[in-house]
């Protein structure tokens, strides 16, 4: 078996020769990288597919355990409705005024707004009529990783009252199998939050980087959705859909929340934890710039809730500002030094791992302070060489324009991608660095950028493994992030044009390591590739 590395593709090419059959499989990536999305069984509530109680809804819901019936609930006092019927799945009926326009798949879950009603899933949970756990959800809280739980929610169903609450939480089980909360958030029903009953709204829950001493380090992850309403507001139902759990690399102060209190004005200041500022260049003279120190051109601000100024998708309550002057910038790596410190904290210790791909995402607003069209900002990932020089691995440039930033109240996500790290890459095994740098020239200098919610994700670079021939049919295992979809294509000529490749089926890599078999047989020569959809 021969392995060939292909540049510009996070790909591996393998050749398997059996008698006169020569089979080559190619895995390439299409589109942008996604976060390290973890496998959650029945995350979109599509299984089972056919509700049994009505044409559109039923209590059956695979993989999710329901909260036990509480002592106060009496089915005979509730139209003989079993407790289990208060939680289930429904078909997204395509009727005007009822159809959820952003439903993931064809079904979603319902959860009645009664005290103690809930759904949860972990390594030991038991669903339906099963008597033992199937251990399908076996993801753990890994040291050094952060976690984001996202779920689409729709409130107000069935005459739900304002003020009704729903709790989202991530937990682990202790030695006695008690569910112990790691992080939680509460959602309160209101007209402002849910202005329509046809569009689910994403809510997110964050767990910072897991430390070795955390009680949940190495423990299995649990997910729970629980009605936390009191009896005085009980009634109605929630809709839930598209549960996503992302494992990321924690970036210290990635949302610029620390320190919490700006010190120069009531709303902004230069203090910024964990991020080092670029040194003052020789051309900058504070006395010629209103006695403004260079360090004051980079800092944090409080997202003031004033009309026309409030950033509606700010992560947390603060963001960063960066003046559009040449060489102004922020960076962070294992050896960076911030504030008045004289030694690095080594808090950001992520490294480029062979076989992994990386995506840096930053929320950006341009045009601040009269910034001119054409001003540029560069986002980059780098490593330090033996002389501690910052060497760029990948970068993207952002150009200010009214088209790119039509408003100053909404952050736009920009991404930098590093394809699968190979053994021979100079950055393999080196510490990751992040830089946010103004690259505008003097002729366009002026104004400022707003930056927020810096995210770094590590994903499995798609690869083929376990290639084999059985009964004259070729089978391989595709390794990738769980849930990624691929179009499997075949051709008799590896160098053929794109139009000469034929799709032989679409394939969802549900667990991250699923197999695909080409049902064609007696092939003399066949090339395969799996393109991500």
N, C-alpha and C positions, 0 to 999 in steps of 0.2 A: 504494500500500500504506500502511495506516495502523497506527500502533502506539499502544496504549493501555496504561498501567500500571495494574494492579489492586492496591489495597491489601490487606494481609493474606494475599496469595498470592505465592509467588515464581514469578510467572507473567508471560507476555507474550501479549497477544492481538493477533492479526494478521488483517487482512481482505484477501482476494484476490477481486477481481471479474473474472470472465471471461464476457462476454456476459450471459446471464441467470442464471449460476451465481454464487452468493455463498457463499463458504466461509470459516468462521471456525474457528481452532484455538486451543485453550486448554490450557496446561500448568499443572497445579496440583500441589502437593506433599501427600502424605498421610503421616502418621506423622512420626517424628523425622528430623532430618538425620543423615546418616552421614558418616563420615570420607571424605577424598579417596582413595578406593580406586582404585588404579591397575590398568589392564588387564594381566592375565597370561594369555596363551593357554593354554587347557586347564588352568586353575588347579585344577579339581576332578577332573581325570583322567577326564572323561566321554567323551573321544574317543580312538580309535574306540569305538563302542558295543558291539561284539560281539567278545569274546575268541575266539581261533581255536585255541588249543592244548588247552583243556579247555572244558567248558560254562561255567566260571566265571572263568577267568583266562587271560591270554596276555601275550606280551612286547610287543605293539603298544602304543605310547603316543605320541600326537601331541604335537608342539611341544617335548618334552623330549629332550635328547641324553643318551645313556648314556656313562658313562666307558668308555674303551677297555679291551679285554682286556689284563690285565697279563701279563708274561712268565712268571710262575710258574703261571698257570692253565692246566690241561690238560683240555679237555672229556672226553677219553677216560678220565681218571681220576676223573671226576665224573658217572658214569652217562650219558656222552655228552651232557651238558647244555651247550648253547652259552652263552657268557658273557652274551649279550644276554637270555637267558631268566631271568637272576637279577634283572631289573628289568622291571616291567610294570604292568598294571592288572588289577583283578579286580572282578567283580560282587558287590555286597553281598547275599549270599544270605540270604533271610529265614528262616533256620533258628534255632530256640531255641538259645542258647548260642554262636552264631556271628555273629548279626546285629549290626552296629555301629549303635547306636541314635541316634547323632548324625552319621551320614554325610551329607555334603553331596552331594546327587544320588544316583545309583545305583551309582557306582563309586568306587574309591579306588586308590591305587598301592601296590605292594609293592616292597621293596628288601631283598635278602638281606644278612645280617650277615656279609659276607666282606670282607677288606681290599680297599680301592680300588673297591668297588662304589658307584655313585652316579648321580645324575641332575642335570642342570643346564640352564639356559636363559638366553640373552642375545640380543643383536641379531645375533650372528654364529653362533649355534649351529645345528647341522644334525641333524635327527632322522630316524629310520626309514631308508628307502632313498633319501632325497633326497641330492643331491650338492652342493647350494648352500643357503645360509640363506634363509629367507623374510622375515626382518627384521620379523616380526609383533610381537615384543616390543621396543619402541623407546623405552622410558622411560629418562630420564637422571637423574643426581644433580644436582638444581638448587640453585644457590647460595641459601642462606637457608632451605632446607627440611630437615626431618628425616624419617627413614624408619623404619617399623616393619614387619618381616616377621613374619607369624604363620602357623603351619602346625599342623594337627591331626596328632598322632603317637600311634601305639599300638605299644608294645614288647612283648617277650615271646613273639612268635609262633614257632611251630615249635620249641618247646623252647629258645628263646634263654636263655643263661645270664645270671645277674646280673653287672653290671659291663660288659656290652657297650655300646659308645658309638656315637652318631650325631652327625655334625656338621652344623650349619646355617650357611650363610654368605651374605653379600652381597659381591659383588666387581665389579671392572671389568677391562677388558683394556688392557694397556699397548701401547706402539707395536709390540711384537713379538708381540702377541696372547696374551701370557701372562695368565692369570687371577690378578689381584692382590686379596687379601682386604681389604675395608673394615671388616667386622665379622663376628664369628662367635660361636657358642655351642655347647656340647656337651651332649648328653642321655645320661644313663646309665641303662640298664635296671635296674629294681628292682621288687619287689612293692609297695613303698610308692608308687612313682610310677605304676605301672600295675597297680592291683589287679584289673582286669578286662580281658578281651580283647574287650569289646563297646562300649567308649566311648573315642573319641579324645580326647587331652588337648592343649590349645593350648600351644604354646611360641612365644616371641617373641624377636626380635632387633632391636636399636635402633641406628640411626645418627644421632648428633646433627646439629645444623644444619650443612649443608655450607658451608664457607668458600671464598672466591674462590681462596685459595692451596692448597687441598686437591688432591692429585693426581687425585682422582676427580671433581672439580667439572666438570660438563658431559659426563662420560663416561656411556656406556650402562650401565644396571644389569644385573647378573647375579645369579642365584639358584642355589644349589647345596645338595643334600642328599647327604652322603657317609658311607658306613660307615667308621668310623675304628677298628674293632675290630682287635685283634691276632690272630695265628693261634691263640694259646692259648685264646681265647674264641670263636672263629668258630663260626657256626651259628645257625639260626633266621632270622627276618625281621622287618622293620619294616613297619607300615602307615602310609601318608601320605595326607592329604586336605586339601582346602579351603585352598589357599595364598593368602594375602592380603598385599598390599603397600600400605601406607598412607603417603601423603605428607602431612606435617603442618607446622604452624608451630612452630618450636622456641621453647619458653618457658624462658629461663634459670632453672636450678634448679627446674624444674617438678615434680620429685619430692622436693625438700627434702633432697637428699643433701649439700649444701655449706653450712657447713663440716662435716667428717666427725666431729669430736669435740665433743660438748656439754661446756660448761665449768663449769656450775653444779653439776651432780650427775653421777654416772657414766652417767646415761641421758638427761638432758634439759638444755637450756640455751636462752637467748634469742637466741644468734647465728644469723643467717639471711642468706645471701647473696642478693642481687638483689631481695628483697621488702622494700618499705618498710612500716613499721608506722604505723598511724593515730596522730596526735599525742595526747598525754595530755589528756583533757578537763578542764575547770575543776572539775568535781565530784569528781574522783578525788584522794584524799589518801593517798599512800603510808604516812604515819605511822598512818593509821587502818586499814591493810590489812597488818599485820605487816611494815611497812617494805618492802613489795614494790614495786619500781619498775614503772611502767606497762609498760615495754618487756619485763618478764619475763612478762607475760600472753600473749605470743605468741612462739613459738620452734619448735625442732625436738627430736625425741626419737629415741633408738635403739629399734628394734622388738625389745625384749628377748624372747628365746625361752623365756619362762616359761609353764607351763600356765595357761590362763585369761586370759592377757594378750597373747599373740602374735597379731598381725594376720596372718591366713593368706594374704591377697592384697595385702600391702604391696608397692609397686613399689620395689625396692631395699631398703636396710636401715634407712632413716629415714623419718619422716613429720613433719607439723607439728601443733602443738597451738594452739588459740585459745580463750581463756577466754570463757565466755558472759556477758559484761558489756556493757552498752550502749556502743557506739562502738568496741569492740575490733575491729581488722581488719588485713588485709594487702592490699597492692595493688602492681601493677607496670605501668609503661608506659615510654615512651621517655624521659621526663624524671624518673622516680622516682629517689630517692636512698636507699640502704640503709646500715645499719651506721653506721660513723663517717665515711663518705665525705661530702664537701661538694659534690660535683658528680655529675651523673648519668653512668652508664656508657654509656647509649644502646644497651645490649646487646639489649633487646627493641624491635625496630624494625619490626614488622609493621604494615601499614596496611589499612584497609577498602577493598577494591578493588571498583570498579563491576562488577556482573555476578557477583559471588561471594557465597556464603552462608557463615556461620560458626557453629561449634558449640563451646562451651566445656564440657568435661567434667571433673568433680572427684570423686574418691573421698572419701566422708564417713562418719564414725562419730559418732553422737550419744550422749548419755546419760552421758558420762564425768564422774567426780567427783561423782555424785549430782545431775546435771542434772535439772531438773524437766520434766515433760511440758509441752509448749507453748512451750518456749524456741525461738527462731527464728534461722536463719542465712540470709543472702542472698548469692547468687553473682551477679555482674553483669559485663557488658562495657560499657565506656564509652569516651568520647573526651574530649579537653580542648578547651574553646572558646578564643576569642581572649584571654580573661582567665585562662587556665589552670585554669578550673573543671572539675571532673570531671562530665561529662554522661552519664547512663545511656542506653545504646542498648537493652539488653535485660537482664532480671534474672529470677531465680527464687528463691522462698523455700522453705526447708526447715524443717519443724516437728518437733521431737523428740517421739518416741512409741515405745512398746515395739513397736508394729506396724511402724514404719518402720525401727527399729534393734533387732531381737530379740536381737542379740548385740553385744558390744564387741570382737569379734575378726575382723570382716569388714567391709571398706569397701563402701559402696553408692554407685554412680555416679549423679550428678545432672548435668543438662545445661541450658545456656542457649543459645538459638538466636537468630541474627540472619538473617532471610531475605535474599534477594538484594539487594545494595546497589544503589540506583538513583542516577543522575547527580545528581538534586536532593536526595539525602539529606544532611543537615548533616554526617554523619560520613564521607561519601565522601572518600577520600584522606587521612583523618586517621589518626593512630597509634592502634592498638588498646590499650586498657587493661583489666586484669583486677582485680576486687576480690572479696575474701572477707571478709564483714563480719557481726559479731554484731549482730542487730537486736532482741534480746530486751529487754524492759522491766525496770525495777528490781524489779518484783514477782516476776519469774521468774529473776532473775540467779543465777548460780552454776553450777559445773561447767565442763566444757570440751568442745570439738569436736576430733576428730582429722581431719586433711586430708591427702590424698596424691594423687599422679599427676594433676597438672593438665595437661590436653591441650587444644589449640586446633587445629581443623581448618578448612580452607578448601575449599569445594566449588563446582563450577560450578552456578550457578542454572539449572535446566532452562529451555530456550528452544527455540522452533521456528525453523528457518531453511530457506532454499531451498524455499519453498512453490511448487508448480507443478501444472499440470493437463496431463495427457498421456492421449490416447485416452479422454477423458471420465472419467478417474480421478484422484483427488486424491492427491498424494504430498508428504510433507514429511520433512525431516531433523530428528531430535530430538537436541539437544545436552544432555548431562548427564554425571554421573559414570559411568565404565565399569561395566557390570554391573548397573546399576539396572533393575528391572523395572517396566513400566507396563501399566495396563489402558487400552486405547484405546476411548473411548466416543464415540458420535455422537448427535445430536438435531437435530430440525428447528426447535427453539425454544431460543435461547440462555438465556432466563430460566426454562426449564422446571425443575420440581422434580427432585431426584436420581433419582427412580424413572422419570422420562421419558427419561433417558439410557440408551442401549443399548450394551452392550459389543460391539465388532466384532472383538476379538482382544486377546490379551496380547502383549507385546513386550519383549524384553530388549535394552537398548541396550549391546550387547557391547563395542564399541570406544569408546563415548562420543559417536559421531556417526554413527548408523545411520538408515536410511530406512524409512518405513512407507507402504504404499499401501493405500488403501481400494478394494477390488475392486468395490464397487458403482459403477454408471455411470449416466449421464444424470440426474444429480441437479439439481433446480432450486435447492434450498437445503440446506445441510448444515453443521452445527456439530460441531466435534471438540474433545475434550479428552483429555489423557493423565494419568491419575492414578497416582502412584507406589504400587507395592505394597510 
